[in-house]
Amino acid sequence: MNKNRREFLKFLGVSSVGLSQLSSLSLLGSCSHQKKALSSRRLPSFKDDLILREGLHYYPLISWGDSINQHEAFGFNNDYITYKPLSPDELIMWVNHEYTNPLFVSGRERSKENIDKERRSVGGSIIKVKKENQKWRFQAGDPHNRGVRGDTPIKFAYDKEIMGAKIVEGTCSNCAGGFTPWGTFLSCEENPHKNYGEKNRHTGDFRPSSQWSQWEKFYPHPIEHYSWVVEIEPETGAAQKHINLGRFGHESATCTVSNNQVVVYSGDDKEDEHLYKFVSQNDKDFKQGTLYVANLEQGKWLPLDLEKSPELKKHFKNQIEVLTYCREASKIVGATPLNRPEDIEVHPHNGDVYVTLTRSDKRHDPFGSILKVSEKNADHTSLNFTHETFVMGGEASQFACPDNLAFDQNGHLWMATDMSDKDIGQSPYKSFGNNGLFVIPTSGAAAGEVIQVASCPVDAEFTGLCFSPDQKSLFVSVQHPGEGTRNIHQPTSTWPTGSTPKPTVVVIEGEFLESLTQKRV
């Protein structure tokens, strides 16, 4: 084992015992598989198909437009996936629906009828999934199946109100999310201004949404009703928005428990925005707690609390106002601007926090990176931390624009990339092909390597990486295939059926996956 790789594995947190054993461990259990794994790290492709490395296969679980009950269909642009297990082979699954493409969903005319179709295609879907004959199957017509949509009435938690409303209309721009210790889903509203426009709270100036959206034309709701974290009950679909978790472009709401307190990590997916965590006073709800924002230079979590940060009192009337305008408050207290902080995952063995920084045009960082944050004493409630760059995107690492993350039970890091449809195939991204799915093993013959696992159809990205209870299946959203289409009769992608492109949740399985995810004895 060379010195650089040994140092990298120590950085990953692999023990000295583990390091001594690595040379004898096999990624796939045989020398021939080792050589194949290490000699084929990449699968760059511009094909309009879901390409998998040897030792893997996939099958569709559910697609946009599939009926989930008598009145509702599975929404558009599936994203984050999580589930509540009823048994090892039976799941209540939640899938986000981030945004629509009017060309496919409704038509580009900005009529109320078309906009209503779009509002019913976003938010999220609760679906029952069951393993039958060794395959996961969506259970059409199950009583659990229902949508939480852009027109669903949703209350603010704990009887709070925003802009005079305790109940607001719908959820949209649902990107990533989380799963609470008490067994509920969290769904993050990221960019609702793209649907409703946005008013400057200081000047009153209104910036409308794009010409292909214009929801505010018929539904002039305050933008402050959106960009929250939504909590959903799996069994009933009852939903509430959490003011205490702050309002910004939430990409994730990753939960962990430390000292009998639940901690929620979130990134704000916009250039020069910030990394946040909410620390609750207990592990049962979000009713009491403090929202913090990270200052990387100081290695400190700064409270967004009117009583703890006197400077905030000069700009905000009350604590709800602070939480409603987190971006402004964060800059006042001295938060570190970051290169589009997106998904966040916690290492299952050592508690380190991994954050994707997708890219920054302003800072001439087209490839992005993954940041590793280590809380003091591995205590997620701590207000002090250290940080390092875990891995940089680019030609050397052979990926660009990291977005979604997931750890398997053995601590291997899985990652999906998000190059825009306009950038794919263009400089400086030509060599990467379409967006991909990657894994960085932390043990075995390929430990420390960045290995491409899959390549997306044209214009698509992989999102919502989620392992089944037995870790033998990986649920993945294939989002926005054919997004670059300008003429519906000439789509840039025809995946998965050979006609109109359809966002689809797929199941990836196979020997390669199990070689990494199954516990060693």
Secondary structure, 3 states (H helix, E strand, C coil): CCHHHHHHHHHHCCCHHHHHHHCCCCCCCCHHHHHHHHHCCCCCCCCCCCEECCCCEEEEEEECCCECCCCCECCCCEEEEEEEEEECCEEEEEEEECCCCHHHHCCCCCCHHHHHHHHCCCEEEEEEEEEECCEEEECCCCCCCEEECCCCEEEEHHHCCECCECEEECCCCEEEEEECCCCCEEEEECCCHHHHCEECCCCCCEECCCCCCCHHHCCCCCHHHCCCEEEECCCCCCEEEEHHHCCCCECCCEEEEECCEEEEEEEECCEEECEEEEEECCCCCCCCEEEEEEECCCCEEEECCCCCCHHHHHCCCCHHHHHHCHHHHHHHHCCCCEECEEEEEECCCCCCEEEEECCECCCCECCCEEEEEEEHHHCCCCCEEEEEEEEECECCCCECCEEEEEECCCCCEEEEECCCCCCCCCCCCHHHCCCEEEEECCCCCCCCCCEEEEECCCCCEEEEEEECCCCCEEEEEEECCCCCCCCCCCCCCCCCCCCCCCCEEEEEECHHHHHHHCCCC
